């Protein structure tokens, strides 16, 4: 299964420790095909969707924070 752990960070110097921790745990549990996808809130919405869709994920797990909850909300 192609699983993508996704995060929108405030800037490139910030990284998402949450998705790294969960992805590492998933790997320890035997999940294969786990990828990290991190971008910033400064990218355009269509770029973000296209870039994420290009990975052809079966499952996307989003990491939400106070600075990205508005853009991540459907």
Beta strands, then each sheet from edge to edge (+ up, - down):
strand 1: 3-9
strand 2: 34-40
strand 3: 59-63
sheet 1: 2+ 1+ 3+
end
